[in-house]
Amino acid sequence: MAGQSLLPEFLEAIKEDAVGMQDPHGRETELSFWESVRESDNAKLIHAYLEKYPNGEFRARAQIRVGELTPDRHHVIERRK
């Protein structure tokens, strides 16, 4: 009967491992999407990646790219003067 007390912990560990695993097909799809937009000069395409994969592998890079493509309003006003 002592072995039964380990069963819930064992099942919980398996569940955590399963949640942590990423679907290989899903990863390929995300990678393909990122590859198609990463060098784009259109911030909306990068935003589309971020909307589809808000916690995606390339999230930080996408956010940096959006920052590069989206001019700061203050900066734009200074350029016009």
C-alpha positions in Angstrom: 0.0 0.0 0.0 2.9 2.3 0.4 3.4 2.4 -3.4 0.0 3.9 -3.9 1.0 7.1 -2.2 3.6 7.6 -5.0 1.1 7.2 -7.8 -0.4 10.7 -7.6 3.0 12.3 -7.6 4.1 10.1 -10.5 1.0 10.9 -12.5 1.5 14.7 -11.8 5.1 14.5 -13.0 4.0 12.8 -16.3 1.3 15.4 -16.8 3.9 18.3 -16.3 6.2 16.6 -18.8 3.4 16.3 -21.4 2.4 19.9 -21.0 6.0 21.0 -21.4 6.5 19.1 -24.6 5.9 21.0 -27.8 4.2 19.5 -30.8 7.0 19.1 -33.4 4.5 20.0 -36.2 3.5 23.1 -34.3 7.1 24.1 -33.9 7.7 23.7 -37.6 4.6 25.8 -38.4 5.8 28.5 -36.0 9.3 28.5 -37.5 7.9 28.7 -41.0 5.7 31.6 -40.1 8.6 33.4 -38.4 10.9 32.8 -41.4 8.3 34.3 -43.7 8.0 37.6 -41.7 11.3 38.1 -39.9 12.9 40.3 -42.5 9.7 42.1 -43.5 9.6 45.9 -43.5 5.9 45.6 -42.6 5.3 45.9 -38.9 1.8 44.4 -39.3 3.2 41.1 -40.5 5.4 41.0 -37.4 2.4 41.8 -35.3 0.6 38.9 -36.9 3.3 36.6 -35.7 3.0 38.0 -32.2 -0.7 37.6 -32.2 -0.5 34.0 -33.4 2.4 33.1 -31.0 2.3 35.5 -28.0 4.7 33.3 -26.2 6.5 32.1 -29.2 10.2 31.2 -29.5 10.9 34.3 -31.5 8.8 36.7 -29.5 11.7 38.9 -28.3 13.1 39.2 -31.8 9.7 40.0 -33.2 9.2 42.7 -30.6 12.6 44.2 -31.4 11.8 44.1 -35.1 8.5 45.9 -34.5 10.4 48.5 -32.6 12.7 49.0 -35.5 9.8 49.4 -37.9 7.6 51.5 -35.7 8.9 55.1 -35.5 8.6 56.9 -32.2 6.0 59.7 -32.5 8.3 62.1 -30.8 11.1 61.2 -33.2 8.8 61.7 -36.2 7.8 65.2 -34.9 11.4 66.2 -34.5 12.2 65.1 -38.1 9.4 67.3 -39.5 10.7 70.5 -37.8 
